[in-house]
Amino acid sequence: MSKVFDRSEINGMVLENRFVRSATWEGMADNDGAVTPQLMATMVDLAKGGIGLIITGHAYVCPEGKAGPRQLGIYKDELIPGLKEMTAAIHRCGGKVVAQLSHAGRFAPEKLTGQAPLVVSAEEEAGKTLYHEITGQDIQEIVTAFADAARRAKAASFDGVQIHAAHGYLLSQFLSPVFNRRQDTYGGEIHNRSRIHIEVFQAVREAVGKDYPVLIKLNCRDFVENGLSLDNSLKVGRALSDAGLDAIELSGGLLTGGQLSPIRPGIKPEEEVYYRDEARYFKNAISIPLILVGGIRSFQTAERLVEDVAADYISLCRPLIREPNLINRWKSGDRCKSECRSDNRCFVKGLKGNGIYCEMRNK
């Protein structure tokens, strides 16, 4: 049997294979972020489909950190019973699930927050100076919100949590010189720009304990001019690893555009694996498990990445919207590549209010 189907563990969380469902906005929660039967059914389909680990779509840790419609929430205790019902359904199918914790930052629509978006610094477009720099008190409230969300995740029987620090959301903004032009201890050199990440991690760790898996999703680069560099990203990864982080999921790019957007449309065979070189750079320098996402569409590519020790785990997003049963199909011996066209029409459907869905799924 291929190495990608080996059993492994991350801080005591035993996984049946090395495939991960990368956090994917489902657009299936109700208006206050609560779990719905539709969302639960989607999670159960993924668990039945053989994926080793499910990471939920980004769950907002406070109301002002909500990114969009029908997004999963984890910002109040009243949401715990629904979340616990969902994790129980996943566990009954033999699955494991991690809650991704997120604050939207500049992606928080003003209509949702009733105030200006909480961005760290100026938008990159045309050097505009329209921004609202959050205060030190704001930062501490955000750190507390992440810790409280992690506590709720553990109470809801999630198998771990992942801190979202990629793609231009709030924690990603702090790392990026494009956004972060602060003059205080949270700006300037990478040690300062990553200060909030260490504080969030330490607060989360204190909330959940040392034997509970805590992961992070991190940009390897922003792939825009003056954005986060690979060297600086690795410094952040090392600092978090030294602090006791359990695993890094490596991604890249910004949802606002630039090269190598994390959900860019159309992937030619020769373009598979957006961040292969960056993953090797990380693997050579860190000792904790590395999860790699971005443009992986074929079993052969996934297998080679693990066998060549470029990554410990392979993370998939859009292919599992198209085929929730993809991992079972590969394990059964049908190693044809994912049927996903990477056209992003699944997300367009989600924005219409009915949840993400591949129109080709039943054809």
C-alpha positions as CSV (number, residue, x, y, z in Angstrom):
1,M,0.0,0.0,0.0
2,S,1.2,3.5,-0.8
3,K,2.8,5.6,1.9
4,V,0.0,8.1,1.6
5,F,-2.3,5.6,3.2
6,D,-0.1,5.0,6.2
7,R,-1.5,5.7,9.6
8,S,0.1,8.6,11.4
9,E,-0.5,11.1,14.3
10,I,-0.3,14.8,15.1
11,N,0.1,15.3,18.9
12,G,-1.9,12.2,19.6
13,M,-4.5,12.8,16.9
14,V,-4.4,9.5,14.9
15,L,-5.1,9.8,11.2
16,E,-5.8,6.9,8.9
17,N,-4.1,8.4,5.9
18,R,-2.1,11.4,4.8
19,F,-4.9,13.3,3.0
20,V,-6.4,16.4,4.4
21,R,-9.5,18.3,3.4
22,S,-8.2,21.9,3.4
23,A,-10.5,24.5,5.0
24,T,-13.1,25.5,2.4
25,W,-15.8,28.0,2.9
26,E,-19.0,26.0,2.6
27,G,-21.7,28.8,2.7
28,M,-23.9,26.3,4.5
29,A,-24.2,27.7,8.1
30,D,-27.2,29.7,9.1
31,N,-27.2,33.4,9.4
32,D,-25.7,33.5,12.9
33,G,-23.0,30.9,12.0
34,A,-24.8,27.8,13.5
35,V,-24.4,24.3,12.0
36,T,-27.2,23.3,9.7
37,P,-28.3,19.9,8.5
38,Q,-26.8,20.8,5.1
39,L,-23.4,21.5,6.5
40,M,-23.5,18.4,8.7
41,A,-24.4,16.2,5.7
42,T,-21.4,17.7,3.8
43,M,-19.0,16.9,6.6
44,V,-20.4,13.4,6.9
45,D,-19.9,12.9,3.1
46,L,-16.3,13.9,3.5
47,A,-15.8,11.5,6.4
48,K,-17.4,8.6,4.5
49,G,-15.3,9.5,1.5
50,G,-12.1,8.4,3.3
51,I,-10.3,11.7,3.9
52,G,-7.8,11.4,6.8
53,L,-8.6,14.8,8.3
54,I,-11.3,17.3,7.7
55,I,-10.5,21.0,8.4
56,T,-13.7,23.1,8.6
57,G,-14.3,26.2,6.6
58,H,-13.0,29.3,8.4
59,A,-15.0,29.7,11.5
60,Y,-15.2,33.3,12.7
61,V,-14.0,33.9,16.2
62,C,-15.9,37.2,16.8
63,P,-18.8,38.9,15.0
64,E,-16.6,41.6,13.5
65,G,-14.3,38.9,12.1
66,K,-17.0,37.4,9.9
67,A,-16.0,37.3,6.2
68,G,-19.1,36.5,4.4
69,P,-22.6,35.0,4.2
70,R,-23.5,31.7,5.8
71,Q,-20.1,31.3,7.3
72,L,-19.5,28.9,10.2
73,G,-19.2,30.6,13.5
74,I,-17.5,29.7,16.8
75,Y,-17.8,33.1,18.5
76,K,-20.3,32.2,21.3
77,D,-21.0,29.3,23.6
78,E,-24.5,28.9,22.2
79,L,-23.0,27.5,19.1
80,I,-21.3,24.6,20.9
81,P,-24.2,22.1,20.9
82,G,-24.6,22.3,17.1
83,L,-20.9,22.0,16.6
84,K,-20.8,19.0,18.9
85,E,-23.6,17.3,17.0
86,M,-21.6,17.8,13.8
87,T,-18.3,16.4,15.3
88,A,-20.2,13.4,16.7
89,A,-21.6,12.7,13.2
90,I,-18.1,12.8,11.7
91,H,-16.7,10.6,14.4
92,R,-19.4,8.0,13.9
93,C,-18.1,7.7,10.4
94,G,-14.6,7.2,11.6
95,G,-13.5,10.7,10.6
96,K,-11.3,13.3,12.3
97,V,-12.1,17.0,12.2
98,V,-10.2,20.2,13.1
99,A,-11.9,23.6,13.5
100,Q,-10.2,26.4,11.6
101,L,-10.3,29.6,13.6
102,S,-10.3,32.9,11.6
103,H,-10.7,36.6,11.7
104,A,-11.4,38.2,8.3
105,G,-9.6,41.5,8.9
106,R,-9.9,43.5,5.7
107,F,-12.3,41.0,4.2
108,A,-14.9,41.7,6.9
109,P,-17.7,43.6,5.0
110,E,-18.7,46.9,6.6
111,K,-22.3,45.8,6.2
112,L,-21.6,42.9,8.5
113,T,-19.7,44.8,11.2
114,G,-21.4,48.2,11.3
115,Q,-18.0,49.8,11.2
116,A,-14.9,50.2,8.9
117,P,-13.1,46.9,8.1
118,L,-10.4,46.1,10.7
119,V,-7.4,46.2,8.4
120,V,-3.9,46.6,9.6
121,S,-2.7,49.0,7.0
122,A,-3.3,50.5,3.5
123,E,-4.8,48.5,0.7
124,E,-2.2,47.6,-1.8
125,E,-4.2,48.9,-4.7
126,A,-2.6,52.2,-6.0
127,G,-1.1,52.9,-2.6
128,K,-4.3,54.2,-1.0
129,T,-4.1,55.4,2.5
130,L,-7.7,54.4,3.5
131,Y,-7.3,52.2,6.5
132,H,-8.2,51.7,10.2
133,E,-5.2,50.7,12.3
134,I,-6.4,48.5,15.1
135,T,-5.3,49.5,18.6
136,G,-3.3,47.5,21.2
137,Q,-6.6,46.9,23.1
138,D,-8.2,45.6,19.9
139,I,-5.3,43.2,19.4
140,Q,-5.6,41.8,22.9
141,E,-9.4,41.3,22.4
142,I,-8.6,39.5,19.2
143,V,-6.1,37.2,20.9
144,T,-8.7,36.5,23.6
145,A,-11.3,35.8,20.9
146,F,-9.1,33.1,19.3
147,A,-8.5,31.5,22.7
148,D,-12.2,31.4,23.6
149,A,-12.9,30.0,20.1
150,A,-10.4,27.2,20.7
151,R,-11.9,26.4,24.1
152,R,-15.3,26.1,22.4
153,A,-13.8,23.8,19.7
154,K,-12.5,21.5,22.4
155,A,-15.8,21.6,24.3
156,A,-17.5,20.6,21.0
157,S,-15.2,17.6,20.6
158,F,-13.2,18.8,17.7
159,D,-10.0,16.8,17.4
160,G,-7.9,20.0,17.2
161,V,-7.9,23.6,15.9
162,Q,-6.1,25.4,13.1
163,I,-5.3,29.1,13.3
164,H,-5.9,30.8,9.9
165,A,-2.9,33.1,9.0
166,A,-3.0,32.9,5.2
167,H,-4.6,34.5,2.1
168,G,-4.9,38.1,3.4
169,Y,-7.1,37.5,6.4
170,L,-6.2,39.4,9.5
171,L,-3.3,37.4,10.8
172,S,-1.9,37.2,7.3
173,Q,-2.2,41.0,7.1
174,F,0.0,41.4,10.1
175,L,2.8,39.3,8.4
176,S,2.6,41.2,5.1
177,P,4.5,44.5,4.6
178,V,1.9,45.2,2.0
179,F,-0.7,45.7,4.7
180,N,1.3,46.1,7.9
181,R,2.8,49.5,8.1
182,R,2.6,49.8,11.9
183,Q,5.2,51.7,13.8
184,D,4.7,49.9,17.1
185,T,5.8,46.5,18.4
186,Y,3.4,44.8,16.0
187,G,5.1,46.3,12.9
188,G,8.5,46.6,11.2
189,E,10.7,43.5,11.3
190,I,9.2,40.1,11.0
191,H,9.8,39.4,14.7
192,N,7.3,42.2,15.5
193,R,4.9,41.4,12.6
194,S,4.6,37.9,13.9
195,R,4.1,39.0,17.5
196,I,0.3,38.6,17.4
197,H,0.8,35.0,16.0
198,I,2.9,34.0,19.0
199,E,0.4,35.6,21.3
200,V,-2.6,33.9,19.7
201,F,-0.9,30.6,19.7
202,Q,0.1,30.8,23.4
203,A,-3.4,31.9,24.3
204,V,-4.9,29.0,22.4
205,R,-2.4,26.5,23.9
206,E,-3.3,27.7,27.3
207,A,-7.0,27.3,26.6
208,V,-6.8,23.8,25.2
209,G,-3.8,22.3,26.9
210,K,-0.5,20.8,25.7
211,D,-2.0,17.5,24.5
212,Y,-4.5,19.0,22.1
213,P,-3.4,19.5,18.4
214,V,-2.9,23.1,17.4
215,L,-2.1,23.8,13.7
216,I,-1.6,26.9,11.6
217,K,-2.3,27.7,8.0
218,L,0.5,30.0,6.8
219,N,1.4,31.7,3.6
220,C,4.8,30.7,2.2
221,R,4.8,33.9,0.2
222,D,2.2,36.5,-0.7
223,F,3.3,36.5,-4.3
224,V,2.8,40.3,-4.6
225,E,5.4,43.1,-4.7
226,N,6.6,43.8,-1.1
227,G,4.6,41.0,0.3
228,L,5.6,38.3,2.8
229,S,8.8,36.6,1.7
230,L,9.7,32.9,1.9
231,D,12.6,33.6,4.4
232,N,10.3,35.6,6.7
233,S,7.6,33.0,6.5
234,L,10.1,30.4,7.5
235,K,11.1,32.5,10.5
236,V,7.5,32.6,11.6
237,G,7.2,28.8,11.2
238,R,10.3,28.2,13.2
239,A,9.2,30.5,16.0
240,L,5.8,28.8,16.2
241,S,7.4,25.4,16.1
242,D,9.8,26.4,18.9
243,A,6.8,27.6,20.9
244,G,5.1,24.2,20.6
245,L,3.0,24.3,17.5
246,D,2.0,20.9,16.2
247,A,1.8,21.3,12.4
248,I,1.9,23.8,9.6
249,E,-0.3,23.8,6.6
250,L,1.6,25.7,3.9
251,S,-0.3,27.8,1.3
252,G,0.3,31.1,-0.4
253,G,-1.0,34.0,-2.3
254,L,-3.8,36.5,-1.5
255,L,-7.5,36.3,-2.4
256,T,-7.2,39.9,-3.6
257,G,-5.1,38.8,-6.6
258,G,-1.4,38.6,-7.6
259,Q,0.4,35.5,-8.7
260,L,-0.5,32.1,-7.5
261,S,-3.9,32.9,-6.0
262,P,-4.8,30.0,-3.7
263,I,-8.0,29.3,-5.8
264,R,-6.8,30.3,-9.3
265,P,-8.9,28.9,-12.1
266,G,-7.6,26.2,-14.4
267,I,-4.6,24.0,-13.6
268,K,-2.6,22.3,-16.4
269,P,-0.8,19.1,-15.5
270,E,2.6,20.9,-15.5
271,E,1.2,23.5,-13.1
272,E,0.3,21.1,-10.4
273,V,1.6,21.9,-6.9
274,Y,1.8,25.7,-6.6
275,Y,4.2,25.7,-3.7
276,R,6.4,22.6,-4.2
277,D,9.8,24.5,-3.9
278,E,8.6,26.4,-0.9
279,A,7.5,23.2,0.8
280,R,10.9,21.6,0.3
281,Y,12.5,24.8,1.8
282,F,10.3,24.4,4.9
283,K,10.8,20.7,5.3
284,N,14.5,21.1,5.4
285,A,14.2,23.6,8.2
286,I,11.4,22.6,10.5
287,S,10.8,19.4,12.6
288,I,7.0,19.5,12.9
289,P,4.7,18.0,10.3
290,L,4.1,19.9,7.1
291,I,0.8,19.8,5.3
292,L,0.9,21.1,1.7
293,V,-2.1,22.5,-0.2
294,G,-2.3,24.2,-3.6
295,G,-3.1,22.7,-7.1
296,I,-2.6,19.0,-6.3
297,R,-4.9,17.1,-8.6
298,S,-3.4,13.6,-9.2
299,F,-2.7,10.7,-6.9
300,Q,0.8,10.2,-8.5
301,T,1.7,13.8,-7.6
302,A,0.5,13.4,-4.0
303,E,2.3,10.2,-3.6
304,R,5.5,11.6,-4.9
305,L,5.4,14.6,-2.6
306,V,5.1,12.4,0.4
307,E,7.7,9.8,-0.7
308,D,10.2,12.5,-1.6
309,V,9.6,14.1,1.8
310,A,8.5,17.4,0.4
311,A,5.4,17.2,2.6
312,D,4.0,14.9,5.4
313,Y,0.4,15.4,4.4
314,I,-1.5,16.4,1.2
315,S,-4.3,18.9,1.5
316,L,-7.1,19.2,-1.1
317,C,-9.9,21.7,-1.5
318,R,-11.8,21.9,-4.7
319,P,-11.3,18.3,-5.8
320,L,-13.3,17.2,-2.7
321,I,-16.2,19.5,-3.7
322,R,-16.3,17.7,-7.0
323,E,-15.7,14.2,-5.5
324,P,-16.1,13.8,-1.7
325,N,-15.3,10.1,-2.3
326,L,-12.0,10.8,-4.0
327,I,-9.7,9.3,-1.4
328,N,-11.7,6.1,-1.3
329,R,-11.6,5.9,-5.1
330,W,-7.8,6.3,-5.1
331,K,-7.5,3.7,-2.3
332,S,-9.6,1.2,-4.2
333,G,-7.1,1.3,-7.1
334,D,-8.7,3.8,-9.4
335,R,-5.8,6.3,-9.5
336,C,-7.2,8.6,-12.3
337,K,-6.7,12.2,-11.4
338,S,-9.4,14.3,-9.8
339,E,-12.3,15.2,-12.0
340,C,-12.2,18.8,-10.7
341,R,-12.0,21.4,-13.5
342,S,-10.8,24.1,-11.1
343,D,-13.2,26.6,-12.7
344,N,-14.4,28.0,-9.4
345,R,-18.1,27.8,-10.4
346,C,-18.7,25.9,-7.2
347,F,-18.0,29.1,-5.2
348,V,-20.2,31.2,-7.4
349,K,-23.0,28.9,-6.5
350,G,-22.2,29.3,-2.9
351,L,-22.4,33.1,-3.1
352,K,-25.9,32.7,-4.3
353,G,-26.8,31.4,-0.9
354,N,-27.2,27.7,-1.5
355,G,-23.8,26.5,-0.4
356,I,-20.8,25.5,-2.6
357,Y,-21.6,22.7,-5.0
358,C,-20.1,21.3,-8.2
359,E,-22.7,21.2,-11.0
360,M,-20.7,18.3,-12.6
361,R,-20.9,16.1,-9.5
362,N,-23.9,14.1,-10.6
363,K,-23.2,14.0,-14.3
